[in-house]
């Protein structure tokens, strides 16, 4: 069973939730260029904390929807070279731009001019990728293609165990950041 949301209702809900998401990004401080850049300089771990929290909360939500029969997984193939190159390109772009796509859009909504210029770059990059997709599919996606895999199937551990492990790692990282790294960053 899927949620009975289609057509105009789904579009308005997507807009509403997108606005809420952007507002929360802004309130979390990650629409600030310096917060993103200082994550890469290991001086401000706000981005790491927000991402860990979002991944764990989102994982719980997805698992609950799946268990309740309201959602189903649509697994994309694990094309390792494509993922590796895409992640590297994304990381370089994030360092140069100072935003990821979501925080960049939210920063545009706050009136940031440099975020608007970066948004134009994202759109050009998206068009270039779309134009080169058949070449990427033929020459990059096939290298290291593992098929449609999920960690639960590969390891034999259930979804909830992976989620609990991730939540545990997040808790340890939060504890380390608050007890070990925070006093050092305050002194600098």
Secondary structure as GFF3:
##gff-version 3
##sequence-region A 1 188
A	DSSP	alpha_helix	7	28	.	.	.	ID=ss1
A	DSSP	alpha_helix	33	40	.	.	.	ID=ss2
A	DSSP	alpha_helix	46	67	.	.	.	ID=ss3
A	DSSP	alpha_helix	80	97	.	.	.	ID=ss4
A	DSSP	alpha_helix	101	109	.	.	.	ID=ss5
A	DSSP	alpha_helix	113	139	.	.	.	ID=ss6
A	DSSP	alpha_helix	151	155	.	.	.	ID=ss7
A	DSSP	alpha_helix	159	176	.	.	.	ID=ss8
A	DSSP	pi_helix	177	181	.	.	.	ID=ss9
A	DSSP	alpha_helix	182	187	.	.	.	ID=ss10
###
